[in-house]
Amino acid sequence: MLKKLTPFFIVLIIVFIIVFIFLSLASKQNMTTIKEGNLQRLPLEMVPNKYQDSDCGMVIEDLTYASQVVAKNGKTWFFHDHGGFIHWFKDKNFENEAIIWVMSKDTKKWINGKKAYYSLTDKTPMGYGFGAYEKQGKEYVDYETMKLKMLRGETLNNPYIKQQLLGR
């Protein structure tokens, strides 16, 4: 009887050890995914490696392509690729009321994401290709165009689009 239960106990112990390791690592990193209380709806100061992307869950290691979405109630979500917040908004119903802050590549400050201009060919963390800029460039598109391209899958992750935009 004991021989029959031994494999079960071994598997149970292994699962317990794995769960314990993951929980201890998560508590040590103390990552922020959502911040509440941002009632002024301004961009919050972000520190690399302390925030987690609300769409894909990856650690935000660099703020070059970072974004923040702030709801009316002051909840703020964080992203490391501008295409990520568009993807995340797909099943949300408050995009029109939300304030979107994006890090501008040309001025290196937080700007209104709905008024920003977006490149289509930047090397972004998730490979979507949308870099945000405060000043309009001849190849840049507005927010609504970027959003449409993201929802259609017209990003650098699409080999056909990548070939079209980059010639490779």
DSSP file (Angstrom, degrees, kcal/mol; ACC not computed):
  #  RESIDUE AA STRUCTURE BP1 BP2  ACC     N-H-->O    O-->H-N    N-H-->O    O-->H-N    TCO  KAPPA ALPHA  PHI   PSI    X-CA   Y-CA   Z-CA
    1    1 A M     >        0   0    0      0, 0.0     4,-1.3     0, 0.0     3,-0.2   0.000 360.0 360.0 360.0 -43.5    0.0    0.0    0.0
    2    2 A L  H  >  +     0   0    0      1,-0.2     4,-1.2     2,-0.2     3,-0.1   0.864 360.0  56.3 -64.9 -36.1    2.8    2.4    0.9
    3    3 A K  H  4 S+     0   0    0      1,-0.2    -1,-0.2     2,-0.2     3,-0.1   0.841 105.1  52.6 -64.6 -32.8    4.6    1.7   -2.4
    4    4 A K  H  4 S+     0   0    0     -3,-0.2     4,-0.4     1,-0.2    -1,-0.2   0.837 112.3  44.3 -72.0 -33.1    1.5    2.7   -4.3
    5    5 A L  H  X S+     0   0    0     -4,-1.3     4,-2.3     1,-0.2     5,-0.2   0.635  91.6  84.5 -87.2 -15.0    1.2    6.0   -2.5
    6    6 A T  H  X S+     0   0    0     -4,-1.2     4,-2.3     1,-0.2     5,-0.2   0.920  89.5  48.7 -57.3 -49.2    4.9    6.9   -2.7
    7    7 A P  H  > S+     0   0    0      0, 0.0     4,-2.4     0, 0.0    -1,-0.2   0.892 110.9  52.6 -59.7 -36.9    4.7    8.4   -6.3
    8    8 A F  H  > S+     0   0    0     -4,-0.4     4,-2.4     1,-0.2    -2,-0.2   0.931 110.4  46.6 -62.1 -46.2    1.7   10.5   -5.2
    9    9 A F  H  X S+     0   0    0     -4,-2.3     4,-2.4     2,-0.2    -1,-0.2   0.871 110.8  52.7 -65.8 -36.8    3.6   11.9   -2.2
   10   10 A I  H  X S+     0   0    0     -4,-2.3     4,-2.3    -5,-0.2    -2,-0.2   0.934 111.3  46.1 -63.5 -46.5    6.7   12.7   -4.3
   11   11 A V  H  X S+     0   0    0     -4,-2.4     4,-2.6     1,-0.2    -2,-0.2   0.914 112.2  51.6 -62.4 -43.0    4.6   14.6   -6.8
   12   12 A L  H  X S+     0   0    0     -4,-2.4     4,-2.3     1,-0.2    -2,-0.2   0.904 110.4  48.2 -60.6 -43.2    2.8   16.5   -4.1
   13   13 A I  H  X S+     0   0    0     -4,-2.4     4,-2.3     2,-0.2    -1,-0.2   0.904 111.5  50.1 -65.4 -41.7    6.1   17.4   -2.4
   14   14 A I  H  X S+     0   0    0     -4,-2.3     4,-2.4     2,-0.2    -2,-0.2   0.921 111.1  48.7 -63.2 -44.5    7.5   18.7   -5.8
   15   15 A V  H  X S+     0   0    0     -4,-2.6     4,-2.5     1,-0.2     5,-0.2   0.917 110.9  51.2 -62.0 -43.3    4.4   20.8   -6.5
   16   16 A F  H  X S+     0   0    0     -4,-2.3     4,-2.4    -5,-0.2    -2,-0.2   0.912 110.1  49.2 -60.2 -43.6    4.6   22.2   -3.0
   17   17 A I  H  X S+     0   0    0     -4,-2.3     4,-2.4     2,-0.2    -2,-0.2   0.914 111.6  48.7 -63.9 -43.9    8.3   23.2   -3.5
   18   18 A I  H  X S+     0   0    0     -4,-2.4     4,-2.3     2,-0.2    -2,-0.2   0.927 112.6  47.6 -63.2 -45.6    7.6   24.8   -6.8
   19   19 A V  H  X S+     0   0    0     -4,-2.5     4,-2.5     1,-0.2     5,-0.2   0.917 111.8  51.0 -61.9 -43.4    4.7   26.8   -5.4
   20   20 A F  H  X S+     0   0    0     -4,-2.4     4,-2.3    -5,-0.2    -2,-0.2   0.911 110.0  49.3 -60.8 -43.9    6.8   27.9   -2.4
   21   21 A I  H  X S+     0   0    0     -4,-2.4     4,-2.3     2,-0.2    -2,-0.2   0.938 112.5  47.1 -62.6 -47.8    9.6   29.1   -4.7
   22   22 A F  H  X S+     0   0    0     -4,-2.3     4,-2.3     1,-0.2    -2,-0.2   0.909 113.2  48.6 -62.6 -42.6    7.3   31.1   -6.9
   23   23 A L  H  X S+     0   0    0     -4,-2.5     4,-2.0     1,-0.2    -1,-0.2   0.895 111.9  48.5 -65.9 -39.1    5.6   32.7   -4.0
   24   24 A S  H  X S+     0   0    0     -4,-2.3     4,-1.5    -5,-0.2    -1,-0.2   0.889 112.2  48.9 -70.1 -37.1    8.8   33.7   -2.2
   25   25 A L  H  X S+     0   0    0     -4,-2.3     4,-1.8    -5,-0.2    -2,-0.2   0.914 110.9  50.8 -66.2 -42.0   10.2   35.2   -5.4
   26   26 A A  H  X S+     0   0    0     -4,-2.3     4,-1.5     1,-0.2     5,-0.5   0.891 110.4  48.5 -64.1 -39.7    7.1   37.2   -6.1
   27   27 A S  H  < S+     0   0    0     -4,-2.0    -1,-0.2     1,-0.2    -2,-0.2   0.827 109.6  53.0 -72.8 -29.0    7.0   38.6   -2.6
   28   28 A K  H  < S+     0   0    0     -4,-1.5    -1,-0.2     1,-0.2    -2,-0.2   0.876 109.1  48.1 -71.4 -37.3   10.7   39.6   -2.7
   29   29 A Q  H  < S-     0   0    0     -4,-1.8    -2,-0.2    -5,-0.1    -1,-0.2   0.817  85.8-159.8 -75.9 -29.6   10.3   41.5   -6.0
   30   30 A N     <  -     0   0    0     -4,-1.5    -3,-0.1    -5,-0.2     2,-0.1   0.928  18.6-167.3  51.2  54.3    7.3   43.5   -4.8
   31   31 A M        -     0   0    0     -5,-0.5     2,-0.5    20,-0.1    20,-0.2  -0.405  14.6-137.2 -75.9 147.6    6.2   44.3   -8.3
   32   32 A T  B     +a   51   0A   0     18,-2.1    20,-2.8     1,-0.1     3,-0.1  -0.928  32.8 158.6-106.6 125.0    3.5   46.9   -9.0
   33   33 A T  S    S+     0   0    0     -2,-0.5    45,-0.9     1,-0.4     2,-0.4   0.699  72.7  21.1-110.2 -36.0    0.9   46.1  -11.6
   34   34 A I  E     -B   77   0B   0     43,-0.2     2,-0.5    41,-0.0    -1,-0.4  -0.999  64.0-162.5-135.4 136.9   -1.9   48.5  -10.6
   35   35 A K  E     -B   76   0B   0     41,-2.4    41,-2.7    -2,-0.4     3,-0.3  -0.979  11.4-157.7-119.1 130.5   -1.7   51.6   -8.5
   36   36 A E        +     0   0    0     -2,-0.5    39,-0.2    39,-0.2    38,-0.1  -0.668  63.9  47.2-103.0 161.0   -4.8   53.1   -6.9
   37   37 A G        +     0   0    0     36,-0.4     2,-1.9    -2,-0.2     3,-0.3   0.560  57.2 137.5  92.0   9.4   -5.5   56.7   -5.8
   38   38 A N    >   +     0   0    0     36,-2.1     3,-1.3    -3,-0.3    36,-0.2  -0.441  17.9 154.9 -84.7  65.0   -4.2   58.6   -8.8
   39   39 A L  T 3   +     0   0    0     -2,-1.9    -1,-0.2     1,-0.3    35,-0.1   0.729  67.2  58.6 -70.7 -22.6   -7.2   61.0   -8.6
   40   40 A Q  T 3  S-     0   0    0     -3,-0.3    -1,-0.3    34,-0.1    -2,-0.1   0.654 101.3-139.3 -77.3 -14.5   -5.3   63.8  -10.3
   41   41 A R    <   +     0   0    0     -3,-1.3    -2,-0.1     1,-0.2    29,-0.1   0.836  50.1 144.5  60.6  37.7   -4.9   61.4  -13.2
   42   42 A L        -     0   0    0      1,-0.1    -1,-0.2    59,-0.0     2,-0.2  -0.635  61.2 -84.9 -98.3 160.3   -1.3   62.5  -13.9
   43   43 A P        -     0   0    0      0, 0.0     2,-0.2     0, 0.0    -1,-0.1  -0.459  47.2-133.0 -65.7 136.4    1.5   60.1  -15.0
   44   44 A L        -     0   0    0     -2,-0.2     2,-0.3     1,-0.1    -6,-0.0  -0.601  24.1 -99.7 -88.6 150.6    3.1   58.4  -12.0
   45   45 A E        -     0   0    0     -2,-0.2     2,-0.4     1,-0.0    -1,-0.1  -0.523  43.3-158.4 -68.0 131.9    6.8   58.2  -11.6
   46   46 A M        -     0   0    0     -2,-0.3    17,-0.1     5,-0.0    -1,-0.0  -0.905  10.3-157.7-116.2 143.6    8.0   54.8  -12.7
   47   47 A V    >   -     0   0    0     -2,-0.4     3,-1.5    15,-0.0     4,-0.4  -0.979  31.5-109.0-117.0 128.1   11.2   53.0  -11.7
   48   48 A P  T 3  S+     0   0    0      0, 0.0    13,-0.3     0, 0.0    14,-0.1  -0.223 101.3  19.1 -54.8 145.4   12.6   50.3  -14.0
   49   49 A N  T 3  S+     0   0    0     11,-3.1    12,-0.1     2,-0.2     3,-0.1   0.559 108.3  82.1  70.5  12.4   12.3   46.8  -12.7
   50   50 A K  S <  S+     0   0    0     -3,-1.5   -18,-2.1    10,-0.4     2,-0.3   0.455  81.8  64.9-117.3  -8.1    9.6   47.7  -10.1
   51   51 A Y  B     -a   32   0A   0      9,-0.5     9,-3.0    -4,-0.4     2,-0.4  -0.886  65.9-147.4-121.3 150.1    6.5   47.6  -12.4
   52   52 A Q  B     -F   59   0C   0    -20,-2.8    26,-0.4    -2,-0.3     7,-0.2  -0.945  28.9-107.4-118.7 135.7    4.9   44.8  -14.2
   53   53 A D     >  -     0   0    0      5,-3.4     4,-1.3    -2,-0.4    26,-0.3  -0.397  21.0-146.8 -62.2 128.7    3.1   45.1  -17.6
   54   54 A S  T  4 S+     0   0    0     24,-3.4    -1,-0.2     2,-0.2    25,-0.1   0.642  93.7  43.9 -74.6 -14.8   -0.7   44.8  -17.1
   55   55 A D  T  4 S+     0   0    0     23,-0.3    -1,-0.1     3,-0.1    24,-0.1   0.901 131.3  13.0 -93.2 -54.6   -1.1   43.1  -20.4
   56   56 A C  T  4 S-     0   0    0      2,-0.1    -2,-0.2     0, 0.0    23,-0.1   0.620  91.3-126.3-103.5 -13.9    1.6   40.5  -20.7
   57   57 A G     <  +     0   0    0     -4,-1.3    -3,-0.1     1,-0.3     3,-0.1   0.432  58.9 141.2  85.9  -2.0    2.9   40.4  -17.1
   58   58 A M        -     0   0    0     -6,-0.1    -5,-3.4     1,-0.1    -1,-0.3  -0.364  60.1 -99.6 -73.6 155.5    6.6   41.1  -18.0
   59   59 A V  B     -F   52   0C   0     -7,-0.2     2,-1.1     1,-0.1    -7,-0.2  -0.537  31.4-124.0 -72.3 136.8    8.7   43.3  -15.9
   60   60 A I        +     0   0    0     -9,-3.0   -11,-3.1    -2,-0.2    -9,-0.5  -0.740  40.3 166.6 -85.9 102.2    9.1   46.8  -17.2
   61   61 A E        +     0   0    0     -2,-1.1     2,-0.3   -13,-0.3    -1,-0.2   0.670  62.9  31.7 -91.6 -19.9   12.9   47.1  -17.5
   62   62 A D        -     0   0    0    -15,-0.1     3,-0.4   -14,-0.1    -1,-0.2  -0.997  60.7-150.9-142.2 141.0   13.1   50.2  -19.6
   63   63 A L  S >  S+     0   0    0     -2,-0.3     3,-1.4     1,-0.2    40,-0.1   0.408  70.7 102.6 -94.2   3.0   10.8   53.2  -19.8
   64   64 A T  T 3  S+     0   0    0      1,-0.3    -1,-0.2    67,-0.0    44,-0.1   0.864  99.6  21.0 -54.8 -40.3   11.5   54.1  -23.4
   65   65 A Y  T 3  S+     0   0    0     -3,-0.4    -1,-0.3    15,-0.3    17,-0.1   0.034  95.9 138.7-116.8  24.4    8.2   52.6  -24.6
   66   66 A A    <   -     0   0    0     -3,-1.4    37,-2.3    15,-0.1     2,-0.3  -0.357  27.2-176.1 -74.3 151.0    6.4   52.7  -21.3
   67   67 A S  E     -CD  79 102B   0     12,-2.1    12,-2.2    35,-0.2     2,-0.4  -0.959  12.8-155.2-141.3 158.1    2.7   53.8  -21.0
   68   68 A Q  E     -CD  78 101B   0     33,-2.8    33,-3.2    -2,-0.3     2,-0.5  -0.999   3.5-157.4-135.5 136.9    0.2   54.3  -18.3
   69   69 A V  E     -CD  77 100B   0      8,-2.1     8,-2.5    -2,-0.4     2,-0.5  -0.972  11.4-165.8-114.3 125.8   -3.6   54.1  -18.5
   70   70 A V  E     -CD  76  99B   0     29,-3.0    29,-2.5    -2,-0.5     6,-0.2  -0.953   5.6-152.6-117.7 121.8   -5.5   56.0  -15.8
   71   71 A A    >   -     0   0    0      4,-2.7     3,-1.9    -2,-0.5   -30,-0.1  -0.358  34.3-100.8 -83.1 167.8   -9.2   55.4  -15.2
   72   72 A K  T 3  S+     0   0    0      1,-0.3    -1,-0.1     2,-0.1    26,-0.0   0.827 122.1  57.9 -57.0 -33.9  -11.7   58.0  -13.8
   73   73 A N  T 3  S-     0   0    0      2,-0.1   -36,-0.4     1,-0.1    -1,-0.3   0.418 122.2-103.9 -82.2   3.6  -11.4   56.3  -10.4
   74   74 A G  S <  S+     0   0    0     -3,-1.9   -36,-2.1     1,-0.3     2,-0.2   0.427  71.5 144.5  91.5  -0.7   -7.7   56.9  -10.2
   75   75 A K        -     0   0    0    -39,-0.2    -4,-2.7   -38,-0.2     2,-0.4  -0.550  32.4-160.2 -70.9 135.9   -6.6   53.3  -10.9
   76   76 A T  E     -BC  35  70B   0    -41,-2.7   -41,-2.4    -2,-0.2     2,-0.3  -0.978   7.6-166.1-124.0 130.5   -3.4   53.3  -13.0
   77   77 A W  E     -BC  34  69B   0     -8,-2.5    -8,-2.1    -2,-0.4     2,-0.3  -0.827  13.0-141.2-111.9 153.5   -2.1   50.4  -15.1
   78   78 A F  E     - C   0  68B   0    -45,-0.9   -24,-3.4   -26,-0.4   -23,-0.3  -0.886  16.7-178.7-123.2 146.6    1.4   50.1  -16.6
   79   79 A F  E     - C   0  67B   0    -12,-2.2   -12,-2.1    -2,-0.3     3,-0.1  -0.978  23.8-155.0-142.0 150.7    2.7   48.8  -19.9
   80   80 A H  S    S+     0   0    0     -2,-0.3     2,-0.3   -14,-0.2   -15,-0.3   0.397  87.3  42.5-107.6   1.9    6.2   48.4  -21.5
   81   81 A D  S >> S-     0   0    0     44,-0.1     3,-1.8    43,-0.1     4,-0.8  -0.967  75.9-136.0-146.5 129.0    5.0   48.6  -25.1
   82   82 A H  H >> S+     0   0    0     48,-0.5     4,-1.0    -2,-0.3     3,-0.5   0.817 105.8  59.5 -58.8 -32.0    2.4   51.0  -26.5
   83   83 A G  H 3> S+     0   0    0      1,-0.2     4,-2.2    47,-0.2    -1,-0.3   0.788  94.7  68.1 -64.2 -25.7    0.7   48.3  -28.4
   84   84 A G  H <> S+     0   0    0     -3,-1.8     4,-2.5     1,-0.2    -1,-0.2   0.873  96.0  50.2 -64.1 -39.2    0.2   46.4  -25.2
   85   85 A F  H <X S+     0   0    0     -4,-0.8     4,-1.9    -3,-0.5    -1,-0.2   0.845 109.4  52.4 -72.0 -29.3   -2.3   48.9  -23.8
   86   86 A I  H  X S+     0   0    0     -4,-1.0     4,-0.6     2,-0.2    -2,-0.2   0.941 112.0  45.8 -65.6 -46.5   -4.3   48.8  -27.0
   87   87 A H  H >< S+     0   0    0     -4,-2.2     3,-1.1     1,-0.2     4,-0.3   0.911 112.9  51.0 -60.0 -43.4   -4.4   45.0  -26.8
   88   88 A W  H >< S+     0   0    0     -4,-2.5     3,-0.8     1,-0.2    -1,-0.2   0.844 103.0  59.6 -64.5 -35.8   -5.4   45.2  -23.1
   89   89 A F  H >< S+     0   0    0     -4,-1.9     3,-2.3     1,-0.2    -1,-0.2   0.657  79.3  92.4 -67.7 -16.1   -8.2   47.7  -23.8
   90   90 A K  T << S+     0   0    0     -3,-1.1    -1,-0.2    -4,-0.6    -2,-0.1   0.826  96.2  31.7 -52.9 -36.9  -10.0   45.1  -26.1
   91   91 A D  T <  S+     0   0    0     -3,-0.8     2,-0.3    -4,-0.3    -1,-0.3   0.128 105.0  91.6-109.8  22.1  -12.1   43.8  -23.3
   92   92 A K    <   -     0   0    0     -3,-2.3     3,-0.2     1,-0.0    -3,-0.0  -0.807  58.0-156.0-111.1 155.8  -12.4   47.0  -21.3
   93   93 A N  S    S+     0   0    0     -2,-0.3     3,-0.1     1,-0.1    -3,-0.1   0.119  77.9  70.7-118.8  22.7  -15.2   49.5  -21.7
   94   94 A F     >  +     0   0    0     -5,-0.1     4,-1.5     1,-0.1     3,-0.4   0.148  53.0 115.4-125.6  21.4  -13.6   52.7  -20.4
   95   95 A E  T  4 S+     0   0    0      1,-0.2     3,-0.2     2,-0.2    -1,-0.1   0.890  77.2  54.8 -59.2 -40.4  -11.1   53.6  -23.1
   96   96 A N  T  4 S+     0   0    0      1,-0.2    -1,-0.2    -3,-0.1    -2,-0.1   0.845 114.2  40.0 -64.5 -33.0  -12.9   56.9  -24.0
   97   97 A E  T  4 S+     0   0    0     -3,-0.4    -1,-0.2     2,-0.1    -2,-0.2   0.648  98.5  98.0 -88.3 -16.5  -12.8   58.1  -20.4
   98   98 A A     <  -     0   0    0     -4,-1.5     2,-0.5    -3,-0.2   -27,-0.2  -0.357  67.8-136.1 -74.2 150.1   -9.3   56.9  -19.7
   99   99 A I  E     -D   70   0B   0    -29,-2.5   -29,-3.0    -2,-0.1     2,-0.5  -0.927  18.8-156.4-102.7 130.9   -6.2   59.1  -19.9
  100  100 A I  E     -D   69   0B   0     -2,-0.5    13,-3.7   -31,-0.2     2,-0.5  -0.934   6.3-167.0-111.8 125.9   -3.3   57.5  -21.6
  101  101 A W  E     -DE  68 112B   0    -33,-3.2   -33,-2.8    -2,-0.5     2,-0.4  -0.945   7.8-176.4-111.4 132.0    0.2   58.6  -20.8
  102  102 A V  E     -DE  67 111B   0      9,-2.5     9,-2.6    -2,-0.5     2,-0.5  -0.954  30.9-113.6-126.3 147.3    3.1   57.5  -23.1
  103  103 A M  E     - E   0 110B   0    -37,-2.3    29,-0.5    -2,-0.4     2,-0.4  -0.696  34.3-134.2 -79.8 124.0    6.8   58.2  -22.8
  104  104 A S     >  -     0   0    0      5,-2.5     4,-1.2    -2,-0.5    29,-0.2  -0.634   8.7-155.5 -82.0 130.7    7.9   60.4  -25.7
  105  105 A K  T  4 S+     0   0    0     27,-3.1    28,-0.2    -2,-0.4    -1,-0.1   0.813  92.6  44.8 -74.4 -29.5   11.0   59.3  -27.5
  106  106 A D  T  4 S+     0   0    0     26,-0.4    -1,-0.2     1,-0.1    27,-0.1   0.849 127.6  24.4 -86.8 -33.1   11.8   62.7  -28.8
  107  107 A T  T  4 S-     0   0    0      2,-0.2    -2,-0.2    28,-0.0    -1,-0.1   0.517  92.9-135.4-108.0  -7.3   11.2   64.8  -25.7
  108  108 A K     <  +     0   0    0     -4,-1.2     2,-0.3     1,-0.2    -3,-0.1   0.847  67.5 105.9  56.3  39.0   11.7   62.1  -23.0
  109  109 A K  S    S-     0   0    0     -5,-0.2    -5,-2.5    -7,-0.1     2,-0.3  -0.932  80.2 -87.6-139.6 165.3    8.7   63.1  -21.0
  110  110 A W  E     +E  103   0B   0     -2,-0.3     2,-0.3    -7,-0.2    -7,-0.2  -0.584  50.5 176.8 -74.5 130.0    5.2   61.8  -20.4
  111  111 A I  E     -E  102   0B   0     -9,-2.6    -9,-2.5    -2,-0.3     2,-0.4  -0.888  42.0 -82.0-130.6 162.8    2.7   63.0  -23.0
  112  112 A N  E >>  -E  101   0B   0     -2,-0.3     3,-1.3   -11,-0.2     4,-0.7  -0.513  36.1-149.5 -65.9 118.9   -1.0   62.4  -23.7
  113  113 A G  T 34 S+     0   0    0    -13,-3.7     3,-0.2    -2,-0.4    -1,-0.2   0.754  94.3  57.8 -64.8 -25.9   -1.1   59.1  -25.7
  114  114 A K  T 34 S+     0   0    0    -14,-0.5    29,-0.4     1,-0.2    -1,-0.3   0.634 112.5  41.1 -81.1 -12.6   -4.2   60.2  -27.6
  115  115 A K  T <4 S+     0   0    0     -3,-1.3    -1,-0.2    27,-0.1    -2,-0.2   0.413  96.6 104.2-108.7  -1.9   -2.4   63.3  -28.9
  116  116 A A     <  -     0   0    0     -4,-0.7    27,-0.5    -3,-0.2     2,-0.4  -0.264  66.7-128.3 -76.7 164.5    0.9   61.6  -29.6
  117  117 A Y  E     -G  133   0D   0     16,-2.8    16,-2.9    25,-0.1     2,-0.5  -0.904  24.0-147.6-111.2 145.0    2.3   60.5  -33.0
  118  118 A Y  E     -GH 132 141D   0     23,-3.2    23,-2.6    -2,-0.4    14,-0.2  -0.941   5.9-144.5-123.7 131.5    3.5   57.0  -33.4
  119  119 A S        -     0   0    0     12,-2.6    12,-0.4    -2,-0.5    21,-0.1  -0.452   9.2-149.3 -77.8 163.5    6.3   55.5  -35.5
  120  120 A L  S    S+     0   0    0     10,-0.2    10,-0.2    19,-0.2    36,-0.1   0.435  85.5  52.3-111.3  -3.5    5.6   52.1  -37.0
  121  121 A T        +     0   0    0     10,-0.1     9,-0.2    44,-0.1     8,-0.1   0.199  68.8 126.6-126.9  16.2    9.1   50.7  -37.1
  122  122 A D        -     0   0    0      7,-2.2     2,-1.2     1,-0.1    34,-0.1  -0.423  66.1-115.7 -73.3 152.6   10.7   51.1  -33.6
  123  123 A K        +     0   0    0     -2,-0.1    -1,-0.1     6,-0.1    -2,-0.1  -0.748  48.5 180.0 -88.6  93.9   12.2   48.0  -32.0
  124  124 A T    >   -     0   0    0     -2,-1.2     3,-1.1     1,-0.1   -43,-0.1  -0.521  41.2-103.1 -98.6 162.6    9.8   47.8  -29.0
  125  125 A P  T 3  S+     0   0    0      0, 0.0   -44,-0.1     0, 0.0    -1,-0.1   0.848 122.2  33.5 -55.2 -39.7    9.8   45.2  -26.2
  126  126 A M  T 3  S-     0   0    0    -46,-0.1   -45,-0.1     0, 0.0    -3,-0.0   0.421 112.9-115.0 -97.6   1.0    6.8   43.2  -27.6
  127  127 A G  S <  S+     0   0    0     -3,-1.1    29,-0.2    29,-0.1    30,-0.1   0.617  77.8 126.7  81.3  12.4    7.8   43.8  -31.2
  128  128 A Y        -     0   0    0     28,-0.2    28,-1.6    27,-0.2    29,-0.1   0.870  63.3-138.5 -72.0 -34.8    4.7   45.9  -32.2
  129  129 A G        +     0   0    0      1,-0.2    -7,-2.2    26,-0.2     2,-0.9   0.477  52.4 137.0  97.6   2.7    6.9   48.7  -33.5
  130  130 A F        +     0   0    0     -9,-0.2   -48,-0.5   -10,-0.2     2,-0.4  -0.742  25.7 179.4 -94.6 103.7    5.0   51.8  -32.1
  131  131 A G        -     0   0    0     -2,-0.9   -12,-2.6   -12,-0.4     2,-0.3  -0.832  24.4-130.2 -96.2 139.6    7.3   54.4  -30.7
  132  132 A A  E     -G  118   0D   0    -29,-0.5   -27,-3.1    -2,-0.4   -26,-0.4  -0.716  26.0-178.0 -95.3 140.7    5.5   57.5  -29.3
  133  133 A Y  E     -G  117   0D   0    -16,-2.9   -16,-2.8    -2,-0.3     4,-0.1  -0.990  27.5-151.8-137.1 144.1    6.6   61.1  -30.3
  134  134 A E  S    S+     0   0    0     -2,-0.3     2,-0.4   -18,-0.2    -1,-0.1   0.851  87.1  58.4 -79.9 -37.0    5.4   64.5  -29.2
  135  135 A K  S    S-     0   0    0    -18,-0.1     2,-0.2     1,-0.0   -18,-0.1  -0.785  93.7-112.9 -98.9 137.3    6.5   66.1  -32.5
  136  136 A Q        -     0   0    0     -2,-0.4     2,-0.3     2,-0.0    -2,-0.1  -0.460  29.9-165.2 -72.4 133.0    5.0   64.9  -35.7
  137  137 A G    >   -     0   0    0     -2,-0.2     3,-1.2    -4,-0.1   -19,-0.1  -0.768  33.6-109.8-110.4 161.9    7.3   63.2  -38.2
  138  138 A K  T 3  S+     0   0    0     -2,-0.3    -1,-0.0     1,-0.3    -2,-0.0   0.781 118.3  42.6 -67.1 -25.0    6.5   62.5  -41.8
  139  139 A E  T 3  S+     0   0    0      2,-0.1    -1,-0.3     0, 0.0   -19,-0.2   0.440  94.9 105.3 -96.6  -0.5    6.3   58.7  -41.3
  140  140 A Y    <   -     0   0    0     -3,-1.2     2,-0.3   -21,-0.1   -21,-0.2  -0.431  54.3-151.6 -85.2 155.5    4.3   58.9  -38.0
  141  141 A V  B     -H  118   0D   0    -23,-2.6   -23,-3.2    -2,-0.1    -4,-0.1  -0.815  19.9-107.0-120.2 162.2    0.6   58.2  -37.5
  142  142 A D     >  -     0   0    0     -2,-0.3     4,-2.4   -25,-0.2     5,-0.2  -0.233  40.6 -93.7 -81.2 176.5   -1.9   59.5  -35.0
  143  143 A Y  H  > S+     0   0    0    -27,-0.5     4,-2.9   -29,-0.4     5,-0.2   0.912 122.6  51.0 -58.2 -48.7   -3.4   57.5  -32.1
  144  144 A E  H  > S+     0   0    0      1,-0.2     4,-2.2   -30,-0.2    -1,-0.2   0.874 111.8  47.7 -62.8 -37.2   -6.5   56.3  -33.9
  145  145 A T  H  > S+     0   0    0      2,-0.2     4,-2.5     1,-0.2    -1,-0.2   0.919 112.5  48.9 -68.7 -43.2   -4.4   55.0  -36.9
  146  146 A M  H  X S+     0   0    0     -4,-2.4     4,-2.5     2,-0.2    -2,-0.2   0.929 111.6  50.2 -60.2 -44.8   -1.9   53.3  -34.5
  147  147 A K  H  X S+     0   0    0     -4,-2.9     4,-2.6     1,-0.2    -2,-0.2   0.922 110.8  48.6 -59.9 -46.0   -4.8   51.7  -32.6
  148  148 A L  H  X S+     0   0    0     -4,-2.2     4,-2.0     1,-0.2     6,-0.2   0.914 111.4  49.6 -61.9 -43.9   -6.4   50.4  -35.8
  149  149 A K  H  X>S+     0   0    0     -4,-2.5     5,-3.0     2,-0.2     4,-0.6   0.903 111.6  49.4 -62.5 -41.0   -3.1   49.0  -37.0
  150  150 A M  H ><5S+     0   0    0     -4,-2.5     3,-1.0     1,-0.2    -2,-0.2   0.936 111.7  47.5 -63.7 -46.6   -2.6   47.2  -33.7
  151  151 A L  H 3<5S+     0   0    0     -4,-2.6    -1,-0.2     1,-0.3    -2,-0.2   0.810 112.5  50.0 -66.9 -29.5   -6.1   45.8  -33.7
  152  152 A R  H 3<5S-     0   0    0     -4,-2.0    -1,-0.3    -5,-0.2    -2,-0.2   0.563 116.2-114.3 -82.3  -8.9   -5.7   44.5  -37.3
  153  153 A G  T <<5 +     0   0    0     -3,-1.0     2,-1.6    -4,-0.6    -3,-0.2   0.708  67.4 146.0  81.4  20.1   -2.4   42.9  -36.5
  154  154 A E      < +     0   0    0     -5,-3.0     2,-0.2    -6,-0.2    -1,-0.1  -0.483  34.2 118.3 -89.9  65.7   -0.5   45.3  -38.7
  155  155 A T  S >  S-     0   0    0     -2,-1.6     3,-1.8    -5,-0.1     7,-0.3  -0.671  85.0 -93.0-121.5 175.3    2.6   45.4  -36.5
  156  156 A L  T 3  S+     0   0    0    -28,-1.6   -28,-0.2     1,-0.3   -27,-0.1   0.629 119.5  71.5 -68.0 -11.0    6.2   44.4  -36.9
  157  157 A N  T 3  S+     0   0    0    -29,-0.1    -1,-0.3   -30,-0.1   -29,-0.1   0.687  82.1  82.2 -74.1 -17.2    5.3   41.0  -35.5
  158  158 A N  S <> S-     0   0    0     -3,-1.8     4,-2.8     1,-0.2     5,-0.2  -0.805  76.8-149.2 -88.0 115.5    3.5   40.4  -38.8
  159  159 A P  H  > S+     0   0    0      0, 0.0     4,-2.3     0, 0.0     5,-0.2   0.843  95.9  52.4 -56.6 -36.1    6.1   39.2  -41.3
  160  160 A Y  H  > S+     0   0    0      2,-0.2     4,-2.1     1,-0.2     5,-0.1   0.932 112.7  43.7 -65.6 -45.3    4.2   40.7  -44.3
  161  161 A I  H  > S+     0   0    0     -6,-0.2     4,-2.8     2,-0.2     5,-0.3   0.903 112.8  53.1 -66.3 -41.6    4.0   44.2  -42.6
  162  162 A K  H  X>S+     0   0    0     -4,-2.8     4,-3.0    -7,-0.3     6,-0.6   0.918 109.9  47.9 -60.1 -43.9    7.6   44.0  -41.4
  163  163 A Q  H  X5S+     0   0    0     -4,-2.3     4,-1.6     5,-0.3    -1,-0.2   0.913 113.2  49.0 -61.9 -43.3    8.7   43.3  -45.0
  164  164 A Q  H  <5S+     0   0    0     -4,-2.1    -2,-0.2    -5,-0.2    -1,-0.2   0.916 120.5  34.4 -62.0 -45.6    6.6   46.2  -46.2
  165  165 A L  H  <5S+     0   0    0     -4,-2.8    -2,-0.2     1,-0.1    -3,-0.2   0.867 133.4  23.7 -81.8 -38.7    7.9   48.7  -43.7
  166  166 A L  H  <5S-     0   0    0     -4,-3.0    -3,-0.2    -5,-0.3    -2,-0.2   0.581  93.0-127.1-107.7 -12.9   11.5   47.6  -43.3
  167  167 A G     <<       0   0    0     -4,-1.6    -4,-0.2    -5,-0.6    -3,-0.1   0.756 360.0 360.0  70.9  23.3   12.2   45.8  -46.6
  168  168 A R              0   0    0     -6,-0.6    -5,-0.3    -9,-0.1    -4,-0.1   0.345 360.0 360.0-139.9 360.0   13.4   42.7  -44.8
